[in-house]
Amino acid sequence: MRISVNIVTQNRANSLARLLKSLSNAYYLGDEIPITLNMDSKEDEATIRLVGSFDWPHGPKTLRRRIIQGGLIRAVSESWYPSELVSSA
């Protein structure tokens, strides 16, 4: 089983910083854990700086930002991308 972390965020830099710190400090048994941060188009500068400077030592980091404001439902539904043809959420 592969584990990945997908985070949907908008304009909550302080809360996001606490979450990212907790995730970074967690022990993953040496496994590679990809992390994806999904942001809406109207993200504040503090959050953009935070995700841009965030170092994820446990695997690849992907940043996604919508071009058009989508809202929470779209952000959540678009945060999952299948990694292969036979994949489930």
PDB file of N, CA, C and O in Angstrom, chain B, residues numbered from 101:
ATOM      1  N   MET B 101       0.839  -1.163   0.000  1.00  0.00           N
ATOM      2  CA  MET B 101       0.000   0.000   0.000  1.00  0.00           C
ATOM      3  C   MET B 101       0.893   1.237   0.000  1.00  0.00           C
ATOM      4  O   MET B 101       1.884   1.305   0.727  1.00  0.00           O
ATOM      5  N   ARG B 102       0.523   2.214  -0.830  1.00  0.00           N
ATOM      6  CA  ARG B 102       1.232   3.501  -0.865  1.00  0.00           C
ATOM      7  C   ARG B 102       0.402   4.563  -0.183  1.00  0.00           C
ATOM      8  O   ARG B 102      -0.809   4.652  -0.382  1.00  0.00           O
ATOM      9  N   ILE B 103       1.059   5.357   0.613  1.00  0.00           N
ATOM     10  CA  ILE B 103       0.387   6.461   1.305  1.00  0.00           C
ATOM     11  C   ILE B 103       0.869   7.766   0.696  1.00  0.00           C
ATOM     12  O   ILE B 103       2.056   7.935   0.417  1.00  0.00           O
ATOM     13  N   SER B 104      -0.061   8.682   0.494  1.00  0.00           N
ATOM     14  CA  SER B 104       0.298  10.031   0.052  1.00  0.00           C
ATOM     15  C   SER B 104      -0.512  11.020   0.893  1.00  0.00           C
ATOM     16  O   SER B 104      -1.553  10.677   1.453  1.00  0.00           O
ATOM     17  N   VAL B 105      -0.016  12.239   0.965  1.00  0.00           N
ATOM     18  CA  VAL B 105      -0.688  13.297   1.721  1.00  0.00           C
ATOM     19  C   VAL B 105      -1.153  14.350   0.725  1.00  0.00           C
ATOM     20  O   VAL B 105      -0.355  14.890  -0.042  1.00  0.00           O
ATOM     21  N   ASN B 106      -2.456  14.638   0.744  1.00  0.00           N
ATOM     22  CA  ASN B 106      -3.039  15.675  -0.108  1.00  0.00           C
ATOM     23  C   ASN B 106      -3.697  16.712   0.787  1.00  0.00           C
ATOM     24  O   ASN B 106      -4.563  16.388   1.599  1.00  0.00           O
ATOM     25  N   ILE B 107      -3.274  17.967   0.629  1.00  0.00           N
ATOM     26  CA  ILE B 107      -3.778  19.047   1.477  1.00  0.00           C
ATOM     27  C   ILE B 107      -4.475  20.077   0.594  1.00  0.00           C
ATOM     28  O   ILE B 107      -3.927  20.521  -0.415  1.00  0.00           O
ATOM     29  N   VAL B 108      -5.686  20.446   0.988  1.00  0.00           N
ATOM     30  CA  VAL B 108      -6.425  21.517   0.328  1.00  0.00           C
ATOM     31  C   VAL B 108      -6.380  22.712   1.273  1.00  0.00           C
ATOM     32  O   VAL B 108      -6.756  22.598   2.439  1.00  0.00           O
ATOM     33  N   THR B 109      -5.920  23.859   0.771  1.00  0.00           N
ATOM     34  CA  THR B 109      -5.779  25.021   1.647  1.00  0.00           C
ATOM     35  C   THR B 109      -6.156  26.305   0.919  1.00  0.00           C
ATOM     36  O   THR B 109      -6.041  26.409  -0.303  1.00  0.00           O
ATOM     37  N   GLN B 110      -6.604  27.270   1.695  1.00  0.00           N
ATOM     38  CA  GLN B 110      -6.838  28.616   1.163  1.00  0.00           C
ATOM     39  C   GLN B 110      -6.772  29.623   2.305  1.00  0.00           C
ATOM     40  O   GLN B 110      -7.590  29.596   3.224  1.00  0.00           O
ATOM     41  N   ASN B 111      -5.790  30.506   2.229  1.00  0.00           N
ATOM     42  CA  ASN B 111      -5.677  31.663   3.120  1.00  0.00           C
ATOM     43  C   ASN B 111      -5.643  31.307   4.611  1.00  0.00           C
ATOM     44  O   ASN B 111      -6.257  31.996   5.426  1.00  0.00           O
ATOM     45  N   ARG B 112      -4.942  30.256   4.960  1.00  0.00           N
ATOM     46  CA  ARG B 112      -4.790  29.881   6.378  1.00  0.00           C
ATOM     47  C   ARG B 112      -3.351  29.516   6.653  1.00  0.00           C
ATOM     48  O   ARG B 112      -3.062  28.386   7.047  1.00  0.00           O
ATOM     49  N   ALA B 113      -2.455  30.439   6.455  1.00  0.00           N
ATOM     50  CA  ALA B 113      -1.023  30.171   6.551  1.00  0.00           C
ATOM     51  C   ALA B 113      -0.628  29.654   7.932  1.00  0.00           C
ATOM     52  O   ALA B 113       0.179  28.729   8.023  1.00  0.00           O
ATOM     53  N   ASN B 114      -1.171  30.223   9.006  1.00  0.00           N
ATOM     54  CA  ASN B 114      -0.787  29.787  10.353  1.00  0.00           C
ATOM     55  C   ASN B 114      -1.212  28.349  10.624  1.00  0.00           C
ATOM     56  O   ASN B 114      -0.419  27.552  11.124  1.00  0.00           O
ATOM     57  N   SER B 115      -2.452  28.015  10.299  1.00  0.00           N
ATOM     58  CA  SER B 115      -2.930  26.643  10.484  1.00  0.00           C
ATOM     59  C   SER B 115      -2.155  25.674   9.602  1.00  0.00           C
ATOM     60  O   SER B 115      -1.796  24.580  10.036  1.00  0.00           O
ATOM     61  N   LEU B 116      -1.901  26.077   8.372  1.00  0.00           N
ATOM     62  CA  LEU B 116      -1.148  25.237   7.450  1.00  0.00           C
ATOM     63  C   LEU B 116       0.276  25.012   7.953  1.00  0.00           C
ATOM     64  O   LEU B 116       0.804  23.906   7.836  1.00  0.00           O
ATOM     65  N   ALA B 117       0.895  26.036   8.504  1.00  0.00           N
ATOM     66  CA  ALA B 117       2.254  25.905   9.045  1.00  0.00           C
ATOM     67  C   ALA B 117       2.289  24.878  10.173  1.00  0.00           C
ATOM     68  O   ALA B 117       3.216  24.071  10.239  1.00  0.00           O
ATOM     69  N   ARG B 118       1.293  24.896  11.062  1.00  0.00           N
ATOM     70  CA  ARG B 118       1.226  23.910  12.151  1.00  0.00           C
ATOM     71  C   ARG B 118       1.055  22.499  11.593  1.00  0.00           C
ATOM     72  O   ARG B 118       1.709  21.562  12.051  1.00  0.00           O
ATOM     73  N   LEU B 119       0.174  22.352  10.604  1.00  0.00           N
ATOM     74  CA  LEU B 119      -0.047  21.044   9.989  1.00  0.00           C
ATOM     75  C   LEU B 119       1.221  20.522   9.330  1.00  0.00           C
ATOM     76  O   LEU B 119       1.594  19.366   9.528  1.00  0.00           O
ATOM     77  N   LEU B 120       1.889  21.370   8.544  1.00  0.00           N
ATOM     78  CA  LEU B 120       3.095  20.947   7.846  1.00  0.00           C
ATOM     79  C   LEU B 120       4.213  20.578   8.817  1.00  0.00           C
ATOM     80  O   LEU B 120       4.974  19.643   8.567  1.00  0.00           O
ATOM     81  N   LYS B 121       4.310  21.307   9.914  1.00  0.00           N
ATOM     82  CA  LYS B 121       5.317  20.983  10.929  1.00  0.00           C
ATOM     83  C   LYS B 121       5.038  19.612  11.534  1.00  0.00           C
ATOM     84  O   LYS B 121       5.952  18.804  11.696  1.00  0.00           O
ATOM     85  N   SER B 122       3.778  19.350  11.866  1.00  0.00           N
ATOM     86  CA  SER B 122       3.409  18.050  12.430  1.00  0.00           C
ATOM     87  C   SER B 122       3.678  16.918  11.448  1.00  0.00           C
ATOM     88  O   SER B 122       4.216  15.877  11.826  1.00  0.00           O
ATOM     89  N   LEU B 123       3.306  17.121  10.192  1.00  0.00           N
ATOM     90  CA  LEU B 123       3.542  16.088   9.177  1.00  0.00           C
ATOM     91  C   LEU B 123       5.031  15.856   8.960  1.00  0.00           C
ATOM     92  O   LEU B 123       5.460  14.715   8.787  1.00  0.00           O
ATOM     93  N   SER B 124       5.814  16.916   8.966  1.00  0.00           N
ATOM     94  CA  SER B 124       7.263  16.783   8.768  1.00  0.00           C
ATOM     95  C   SER B 124       7.919  16.024   9.909  1.00  0.00           C
ATOM     96  O   SER B 124       8.860  15.260   9.691  1.00  0.00           O
ATOM     97  N   ASN B 125       7.428  16.230  11.121  1.00  0.00           N
ATOM     98  CA  ASN B 125       8.024  15.600  12.293  1.00  0.00           C
ATOM     99  C   ASN B 125       7.559  14.162  12.519  1.00  0.00           C
ATOM    100  O   ASN B 125       8.110  13.463  13.369  1.00  0.00           O
ATOM    101  N   ALA B 126       6.562  13.719  11.776  1.00  0.00           N
ATOM    102  CA  ALA B 126       6.049  12.358  11.940  1.00  0.00           C
ATOM    103  C   ALA B 126       7.082  11.340  11.439  1.00  0.00           C
ATOM    104  O   ALA B 126       7.942  11.658  10.617  1.00  0.00           O
ATOM    105  N   TYR B 127       6.976  10.125  11.947  1.00  0.00           N
ATOM    106  CA  TYR B 127       7.881   9.040  11.551  1.00  0.00           C
ATOM    107  C   TYR B 127       7.147   8.136  10.572  1.00  0.00           C
ATOM    108  O   TYR B 127       6.086   7.602  10.898  1.00  0.00           O
ATOM    109  N   TYR B 128       7.695   7.960   9.386  1.00  0.00           N
ATOM    110  CA  TYR B 128       7.048   7.208   8.321  1.00  0.00           C
ATOM    111  C   TYR B 128       7.747   5.892   8.011  1.00  0.00           C
ATOM    112  O   TYR B 128       7.594   5.356   6.914  1.00  0.00           O
ATOM    113  N   LEU B 129       8.512   5.365   8.965  1.00  0.00           N
ATOM    114  CA  LEU B 129       9.178   4.070   8.822  1.00  0.00           C
ATOM    115  C   LEU B 129      10.115   4.022   7.624  1.00  0.00           C
ATOM    116  O   LEU B 129      10.385   2.946   7.088  1.00  0.00           O
ATOM    117  N   GLY B 130      10.608   5.168   7.205  1.00  0.00           N
ATOM    118  CA  GLY B 130      11.524   5.218   6.075  1.00  0.00           C
ATOM    119  C   GLY B 130      10.852   5.170   4.713  1.00  0.00           C
ATOM    120  O   GLY B 130      11.529   5.211   3.686  1.00  0.00           O
ATOM    121  N   ASP B 131       9.522   5.083   4.693  1.00  0.00           N
ATOM    122  CA  ASP B 131       8.798   5.047   3.422  1.00  0.00           C
ATOM    123  C   ASP B 131       8.805   6.411   2.750  1.00  0.00           C
ATOM    124  O   ASP B 131       8.873   7.443   3.418  1.00  0.00           O
ATOM    125  N   GLU B 132       8.734   6.407   1.425  1.00  0.00           N
ATOM    126  CA  GLU B 132       8.587   7.653   0.675  1.00  0.00           C
ATOM    127  C   GLU B 132       7.118   8.042   0.694  1.00  0.00           C
ATOM    128  O   GLU B 132       6.250   7.252   0.323  1.00  0.00           O
ATOM    129  N   ILE B 133       6.850   9.257   1.126  1.00  0.00           N
ATOM    130  CA  ILE B 133       5.481   9.765   1.229  1.00  0.00           C
ATOM    131  C   ILE B 133       5.368  11.033   0.389  1.00  0.00           C
ATOM    132  O   ILE B 133       5.846  12.088   0.807  1.00  0.00           O
ATOM    133  N   PRO B 134       4.744  10.952  -0.791  1.00  0.00           N
ATOM    134  CA  PRO B 134       4.544  12.164  -1.583  1.00  0.00           C
ATOM    135  C   PRO B 134       3.523  13.090  -0.909  1.00  0.00           C
ATOM    136  O   PRO B 134       2.569  12.631  -0.280  1.00  0.00           O
ATOM    137  N   ILE B 135       3.744  14.394  -1.055  1.00  0.00           N
ATOM    138  CA  ILE B 135       2.802  15.373  -0.510  1.00  0.00           C
ATOM    139  C   ILE B 135       2.382  16.322  -1.634  1.00  0.00           C
ATOM    140  O   ILE B 135       3.206  16.755  -2.440  1.00  0.00           O
ATOM    141  N   THR B 136       1.087  16.634  -1.672  1.00  0.00           N
ATOM    142  CA  THR B 136       0.548  17.564  -2.661  1.00  0.00           C
ATOM    143  C   THR B 136      -0.227  18.645  -1.930  1.00  0.00           C
ATOM    144  O   THR B 136      -1.072  18.354  -1.083  1.00  0.00           O
ATOM    145  N   LEU B 137       0.064  19.890  -2.263  1.00  0.00           N
ATOM    146  CA  LEU B 137      -0.655  21.032  -1.691  1.00  0.00           C
ATOM    147  C   LEU B 137      -1.494  21.658  -2.801  1.00  0.00           C
ATOM    148  O   LEU B 137      -0.962  22.112  -3.814  1.00  0.00           O
ATOM    149  N   ASN B 138      -2.811  21.677  -2.599  1.00  0.00           N
ATOM    150  CA  ASN B 138      -3.765  22.203  -3.566  1.00  0.00           C
ATOM    151  C   ASN B 138      -4.280  23.551  -3.084  1.00  0.00           C
ATOM    152  O   ASN B 138      -4.842  23.657  -1.994  1.00  0.00           O
ATOM    153  N   MET B 139      -4.083  24.587  -3.911  1.00  0.00           N
ATOM    154  CA  MET B 139      -4.482  25.943  -3.542  1.00  0.00           C
ATOM    155  C   MET B 139      -5.463  26.491  -4.561  1.00  0.00           C
ATOM    156  O   MET B 139      -5.391  26.156  -5.743  1.00  0.00           O
ATOM    157  N   ASP B 140      -6.379  27.332  -4.105  1.00  0.00           N
ATOM    158  CA  ASP B 140      -7.310  27.991  -5.008  1.00  0.00           C
ATOM    159  C   ASP B 140      -6.627  29.209  -5.632  1.00  0.00           C
ATOM    160  O   ASP B 140      -5.508  29.554  -5.250  1.00  0.00           O
ATOM    161  N   SER B 141      -7.279  29.849  -6.569  1.00  0.00           N
ATOM    162  CA  SER B 141      -6.651  30.949  -7.318  1.00  0.00           C
ATOM    163  C   SER B 141      -6.419  32.195  -6.463  1.00  0.00           C
ATOM    164  O   SER B 141      -5.482  32.950  -6.723  1.00  0.00           O
ATOM    165  N   LYS B 142      -7.240  32.418  -5.466  1.00  0.00           N
ATOM    166  CA  LYS B 142      -7.136  33.640  -4.662  1.00  0.00           C
ATOM    167  C   LYS B 142      -6.392  33.390  -3.351  1.00  0.00           C
ATOM    168  O   LYS B 142      -6.817  33.836  -2.285  1.00  0.00           O
ATOM    169  N   GLU B 143      -5.294  32.680  -3.448  1.00  0.00           N
ATOM    170  CA  GLU B 143      -4.485  32.370  -2.270  1.00  0.00           C
ATOM    171  C   GLU B 143      -3.748  33.612  -1.800  1.00  0.00           C
ATOM    172  O   GLU B 143      -3.303  34.416  -2.619  1.00  0.00           O
ATOM    173  N   ASP B 144      -3.613  33.777  -0.486  1.00  0.00           N
ATOM    174  CA  ASP B 144      -2.894  34.935   0.039  1.00  0.00           C
ATOM    175  C   ASP B 144      -1.374  34.729  -0.069  1.00  0.00           C
ATOM    176  O   ASP B 144      -0.891  33.603  -0.188  1.00  0.00           O
ATOM    177  N   GLU B 145      -0.651  35.827  -0.025  1.00  0.00           N
ATOM    178  CA  GLU B 145       0.809  35.791  -0.213  1.00  0.00           C
ATOM    179  C   GLU B 145       1.523  34.990   0.867  1.00  0.00           C
ATOM    180  O   GLU B 145       2.516  34.320   0.584  1.00  0.00           O
ATOM    181  N   ALA B 146       1.030  35.050   2.098  1.00  0.00           N
ATOM    182  CA  ALA B 146       1.677  34.316   3.188  1.00  0.00           C
ATOM    183  C   ALA B 146       1.632  32.812   2.934  1.00  0.00           C
ATOM    184  O   ALA B 146       2.612  32.110   3.184  1.00  0.00           O
ATOM    185  N   THR B 147       0.505  32.319   2.441  1.00  0.00           N
ATOM    186  CA  THR B 147       0.382  30.880   2.153  1.00  0.00           C
ATOM    187  C   THR B 147       1.241  30.502   0.956  1.00  0.00           C
ATOM    188  O   THR B 147       1.873  29.446   0.960  1.00  0.00           O
ATOM    189  N   ILE B 148       1.273  31.341  -0.059  1.00  0.00           N
ATOM    190  CA  ILE B 148       2.098  31.067  -1.242  1.00  0.00           C
ATOM    191  C   ILE B 148       3.567  30.991  -0.845  1.00  0.00           C
ATOM    192  O   ILE B 148       4.280  30.094  -1.295  1.00  0.00           O
ATOM    193  N   ARG B 149       4.028  31.912  -0.014  1.00  0.00           N
ATOM    194  CA  ARG B 149       5.424  31.875   0.450  1.00  0.00           C
ATOM    195  C   ARG B 149       5.697  30.621   1.275  1.00  0.00           C
ATOM    196  O   ARG B 149       6.737  29.980   1.124  1.00  0.00           O
ATOM    197  N   LEU B 150       4.751  30.281   2.147  1.00  0.00           N
ATOM    198  CA  LEU B 150       4.912  29.101   3.001  1.00  0.00           C
ATOM    199  C   LEU B 150       5.055  27.829   2.178  1.00  0.00           C
ATOM    200  O   LEU B 150       6.002  27.071   2.388  1.00  0.00           O
ATOM    201  N   VAL B 151       4.149  27.578   1.254  1.00  0.00           N
ATOM    202  CA  VAL B 151       4.225  26.331   0.490  1.00  0.00           C
ATOM    203  C   VAL B 151       5.432  26.327  -0.446  1.00  0.00           C
ATOM    204  O   VAL B 151       6.004  25.272  -0.718  1.00  0.00           O
ATOM    205  N   GLY B 152       5.817  27.498  -0.937  1.00  0.00           N
ATOM    206  CA  GLY B 152       6.988  27.578  -1.809  1.00  0.00           C
ATOM    207  C   GLY B 152       8.287  27.273  -1.086  1.00  0.00           C
ATOM    208  O   GLY B 152       9.202  26.682  -1.661  1.00  0.00           O
ATOM    209  N   SER B 153       8.368  27.673   0.169  1.00  0.00           N
ATOM    210  CA  SER B 153       9.606  27.480   0.929  1.00  0.00           C
ATOM    211  C   SER B 153       9.607  26.190   1.749  1.00  0.00           C
ATOM    212  O   SER B 153      10.633  25.817   2.318  1.00  0.00           O
ATOM    213  N   PHE B 154       8.474  25.515   1.811  1.00  0.00           N
ATOM    214  CA  PHE B 154       8.355  24.306   2.628  1.00  0.00           C
ATOM    215  C   PHE B 154       9.211  23.182   2.051  1.00  0.00           C
ATOM    216  O   PHE B 154       9.109  22.845   0.872  1.00  0.00           O
ATOM    217  N   ASP B 155      10.054  22.613   2.906  1.00  0.00           N
ATOM    218  CA  ASP B 155      10.903  21.488   2.509  1.00  0.00           C
ATOM    219  C   ASP B 155      10.290  20.208   3.039  1.00  0.00           C
ATOM    220  O   ASP B 155      10.100  20.066   4.247  1.00  0.00           O
ATOM    221  N   TRP B 156       9.976  19.273   2.154  1.00  0.00           N
ATOM    222  CA  TRP B 156       9.369  18.004   2.529  1.00  0.00           C
ATOM    223  C   TRP B 156      10.418  16.905   2.393  1.00  0.00           C
ATOM    224  O   TRP B 156      10.721  16.479   1.278  1.00  0.00           O
ATOM    225  N   PRO B 157      10.976  16.441   3.508  1.00  0.00           N
ATOM    226  CA  PRO B 157      12.085  15.490   3.462  1.00  0.00           C
ATOM    227  C   PRO B 157      11.669  14.044   3.221  1.00  0.00           C
ATOM    228  O   PRO B 157      12.530  13.172   3.103  1.00  0.00           O
ATOM    229  N   HIS B 158      10.371  13.769   3.146  1.00  0.00           N
ATOM    230  CA  HIS B 158       9.898  12.383   3.088  1.00  0.00           C
ATOM    231  C   HIS B 158       9.532  11.909   1.688  1.00  0.00           C
ATOM    232  O   HIS B 158       9.066  10.780   1.533  1.00  0.00           O
ATOM    233  N   GLY B 159       9.728  12.736   0.664  1.00  0.00           N
ATOM    234  CA  GLY B 159       9.384  12.341  -0.702  1.00  0.00           C
ATOM    235  C   GLY B 159       9.133  13.556  -1.564  1.00  0.00           C
ATOM    236  O   GLY B 159       9.461  14.678  -1.180  1.00  0.00           O
ATOM    237  N   PRO B 160       8.545  13.333  -2.741  1.00  0.00           N
ATOM    238  CA  PRO B 160       8.296  14.452  -3.655  1.00  0.00           C
ATOM    239  C   PRO B 160       7.191  15.380  -3.147  1.00  0.00           C
ATOM    240  O   PRO B 160       6.247  14.950  -2.485  1.00  0.00           O
ATOM    241  N   LYS B 161       7.339  16.666  -3.477  1.00  0.00           N
ATOM    242  CA  LYS B 161       6.350  17.694  -3.129  1.00  0.00           C
ATOM    243  C   LYS B 161       5.778  18.249  -4.424  1.00  0.00           C
ATOM    244  O   LYS B 161       6.524  18.618  -5.332  1.00  0.00           O
ATOM    245  N   THR B 162       4.447  18.307  -4.510  1.00  0.00           N
ATOM    246  CA  THR B 162       3.769  18.857  -5.678  1.00  0.00           C
ATOM    247  C   THR B 162       2.894  20.014  -5.228  1.00  0.00           C
ATOM    248  O   THR B 162       2.167  19.901  -4.241  1.00  0.00           O
ATOM    249  N   LEU B 163       2.961  21.127  -5.951  1.00  0.00           N
ATOM    250  CA  LEU B 163       2.109  22.282  -5.683  1.00  0.00           C
ATOM    251  C   LEU B 163       1.137  22.440  -6.844  1.00  0.00           C
ATOM    252  O   LEU B 163       1.540  22.422  -8.007  1.00  0.00           O
ATOM    253  N   ARG B 164      -0.148  22.595  -6.521  1.00  0.00           N
ATOM    254  CA  ARG B 164      -1.163  22.824  -7.554  1.00  0.00           C
ATOM    255  C   ARG B 164      -1.961  24.052  -7.156  1.00  0.00           C
ATOM    256  O   ARG B 164      -2.371  24.207  -6.006  1.00  0.00           O
ATOM    257  N   ARG B 165      -2.172  24.925  -8.142  1.00  0.00           N
ATOM    258  CA  ARG B 165      -2.947  26.141  -7.889  1.00  0.00           C
ATOM    259  C   ARG B 165      -3.929  26.348  -9.026  1.00  0.00           C
ATOM    260  O   ARG B 165      -3.548  26.382 -10.196  1.00  0.00           O
ATOM    261  N   ARG B 166      -5.205  26.487  -8.666  1.00  0.00           N
ATOM    262  CA  ARG B 166      -6.245  26.696  -9.680  1.00  0.00           C
ATOM    263  C   ARG B 166      -6.069  28.056 -10.345  1.00  0.00           C
ATOM    264  O   ARG B 166      -5.604  29.007  -9.718  1.00  0.00           O
ATOM    265  N   ILE B 167      -6.438  28.140 -11.598  1.00  0.00           N
ATOM    266  CA  ILE B 167      -6.405  29.402 -12.340  1.00  0.00           C
ATOM    267  C   ILE B 167      -7.668  30.208 -12.059  1.00  0.00           C
ATOM    268  O   ILE B 167      -7.620  31.431 -11.927  1.00  0.00           O
ATOM    269  N   ILE B 168      -8.792  29.512 -11.970  1.00  0.00           N
ATOM    270  CA  ILE B 168     -10.086  30.140 -11.714  1.00  0.00           C
ATOM    271  C   ILE B 168     -10.568  29.707 -10.334  1.00  0.00           C
ATOM    272  O   ILE B 168     -10.425  28.541  -9.965  1.00  0.00           O
ATOM    273  N   GLN B 169     -11.139  30.642  -9.566  1.00  0.00           N
ATOM    274  CA  GLN B 169     -11.664  30.318  -8.243  1.00  0.00           C
ATOM    275  C   GLN B 169     -12.667  29.187  -8.359  1.00  0.00           C
ATOM    276  O   GLN B 169     -13.587  29.259  -9.173  1.00  0.00           O
ATOM    277  N   GLY B 170     -12.506  28.145  -7.557  1.00  0.00           N
ATOM    278  CA  GLY B 170     -13.378  26.987  -7.678  1.00  0.00           C
ATOM    279  C   GLY B 170     -14.224  26.695  -6.463  1.00  0.00           C
ATOM    280  O   GLY B 170     -15.277  26.070  -6.588  1.00  0.00           O
ATOM    281  N   GLY B 171     -13.800  27.124  -5.292  1.00  0.00           N
ATOM    282  CA  GLY B 171     -14.540  26.814  -4.082  1.00  0.00           C
ATOM    283  C   GLY B 171     -14.130  25.475  -3.491  1.00  0.00           C
ATOM    284  O   GLY B 171     -13.344  24.732  -4.080  1.00  0.00           O
ATOM    285  N   LEU B 172     -14.672  25.183  -2.323  1.00  0.00           N
ATOM    286  CA  LEU B 172     -14.256  24.009  -1.562  1.00  0.00           C
ATOM    287  C   LEU B 172     -14.595  22.690  -2.255  1.00  0.00           C
ATOM    288  O   LEU B 172     -13.751  21.794  -2.309  1.00  0.00           O
ATOM    289  N   ILE B 173     -15.794  22.554  -2.779  1.00  0.00           N
ATOM    290  CA  ILE B 173     -16.201  21.287  -3.408  1.00  0.00           C
ATOM    291  C   ILE B 173     -15.279  20.940  -4.576  1.00  0.00           C
ATOM    292  O   ILE B 173     -14.814  19.806  -4.680  1.00  0.00           O
ATOM    293  N   ARG B 174     -15.016  21.896  -5.441  1.00  0.00           N
ATOM    294  CA  ARG B 174     -14.102  21.641  -6.559  1.00  0.00           C
ATOM    295  C   ARG B 174     -12.689  21.371  -6.071  1.00  0.00           C
ATOM    296  O   ARG B 174     -12.010  20.493  -6.604  1.00  0.00           O
ATOM    297  N   ALA B 175     -12.238  22.105  -5.076  1.00  0.00           N
ATOM    298  CA  ALA B 175     -10.879  21.917  -4.562  1.00  0.00           C
ATOM    299  C   ALA B 175     -10.694  20.503  -4.030  1.00  0.00           C
ATOM    300  O   ALA B 175      -9.673  19.867  -4.287  1.00  0.00           O
ATOM    301  N   VAL B 176     -11.680  20.015  -3.290  1.00  0.00           N
ATOM    302  CA  VAL B 176     -11.586  18.666  -2.731  1.00  0.00           C
ATOM    303  C   VAL B 176     -11.672  17.627  -3.838  1.00  0.00           C
ATOM    304  O   VAL B 176     -10.859  16.704  -3.876  1.00  0.00           O
ATOM    305  N   SER B 177     -12.638  17.759  -4.737  1.00  0.00           N
ATOM    306  CA  SER B 177     -12.798  16.747  -5.788  1.00  0.00           C
ATOM    307  C   SER B 177     -11.619  16.739  -6.763  1.00  0.00           C
ATOM    308  O   SER B 177     -11.291  15.691  -7.321  1.00  0.00           O
ATOM    309  N   GLU B 178     -10.985  17.881  -6.974  1.00  0.00           N
ATOM    310  CA  GLU B 178      -9.851  17.937  -7.890  1.00  0.00           C
ATOM    311  C   GLU B 178      -8.517  17.636  -7.208  1.00  0.00           C
ATOM    312  O   GLU B 178      -7.478  17.632  -7.869  1.00  0.00           O
ATOM    313  N   SER B 179      -8.529  17.388  -5.918  1.00  0.00           N
ATOM    314  CA  SER B 179      -7.273  17.132  -5.218  1.00  0.00           C
ATOM    315  C   SER B 179      -6.780  15.704  -5.416  1.00  0.00           C
ATOM    316  O   SER B 179      -5.632  15.400  -5.093  1.00  0.00           O
ATOM    317  N   TRP B 180      -7.616  14.837  -5.933  1.00  0.00           N
ATOM    318  CA  TRP B 180      -7.218  13.444  -6.162  1.00  0.00           C
ATOM    319  C   TRP B 180      -6.987  13.213  -7.651  1.00  0.00           C
ATOM    320  O   TRP B 180      -7.877  13.430  -8.474  1.00  0.00           O
ATOM    321  N   TYR B 181      -5.793  12.774  -7.977  1.00  0.00           N
ATOM    322  CA  TYR B 181      -5.425  12.427  -9.344  1.00  0.00           C
ATOM    323  C   TYR B 181      -4.964  10.976  -9.343  1.00  0.00           C
ATOM    324  O   TYR B 181      -4.064  10.628  -8.579  1.00  0.00           O
ATOM    325  N   PRO B 182      -5.554  10.114 -10.176  1.00  0.00           N
ATOM    326  CA  PRO B 182      -5.092   8.721 -10.192  1.00  0.00           C
ATOM    327  C   PRO B 182      -3.645   8.631 -10.661  1.00  0.00           C
ATOM    328  O   PRO B 182      -3.243   9.305 -11.609  1.00  0.00           O
ATOM    329  N   SER B 183      -2.879   7.800  -9.993  1.00  0.00           N
ATOM    330  CA  SER B 183      -1.468   7.628 -10.355  1.00  0.00           C
ATOM    331  C   SER B 183      -1.271   6.585 -11.435  1.00  0.00           C
ATOM    332  O   SER B 183      -0.209   6.519 -12.055  1.00  0.00           O
ATOM    333  N   GLU B 184      -2.286   5.771 -11.663  1.00  0.00           N
ATOM    334  CA  GLU B 184      -2.218   4.746 -12.700  1.00  0.00           C
ATOM    335  C   GLU B 184      -3.645   4.446 -13.151  1.00  0.00           C
ATOM    336  O   GLU B 184      -4.604   4.942 -12.560  1.00  0.00           O
ATOM    337  N   LEU B 185      -3.782   3.640 -14.192  1.00  0.00           N
ATOM    338  CA  LEU B 185      -5.119   3.377 -14.723  1.00  0.00           C
ATOM    339  C   LEU B 185      -6.024   2.669 -13.721  1.00  0.00           C
ATOM    340  O   LEU B 185      -7.233   2.904 -13.718  1.00  0.00           O
ATOM    341  N   VAL B 186      -5.474   1.819 -12.884  1.00  0.00           N
ATOM    342  CA  VAL B 186      -6.250   1.116 -11.884  1.00  0.00           C
ATOM    343  C   VAL B 186      -5.846   1.669 -10.521  1.00  0.00           C
ATOM    344  O   VAL B 186      -4.911   1.178  -9.888  1.00  0.00           O
ATOM    345  N   SER B 187      -6.563   2.695 -10.083  1.00  0.00           N
ATOM    346  CA  SER B 187      -6.237   3.351  -8.828  1.00  0.00           C
ATOM    347  C   SER B 187      -7.514   3.783  -8.153  1.00  0.00           C
ATOM    348  O   SER B 187      -8.485   4.105  -8.837  1.00  0.00           O
ATOM    349  N   SER B 188      -7.548   3.800  -6.827  1.00  0.00           N
ATOM    350  CA  SER B 188      -8.761   4.214  -6.120  1.00  0.00           C
ATOM    351  C   SER B 188      -8.386   5.177  -5.009  1.00  0.00           C
ATOM    352  O   SER B 188      -7.256   5.180  -4.521  1.00  0.00           O
ATOM    353  N   ALA B 189      -9.340   5.981  -4.623  1.00  0.00           N
ATOM    354  CA  ALA B 189      -9.112   6.977  -3.567  1.00  0.00           C
ATOM    355  C   ALA B 189      -9.194   6.339  -2.205  1.00  0.00           C
ATOM    356  O   ALA B 189      -9.029   7.021  -1.193  1.00  0.00           O
TER     357      ALA B 189
END
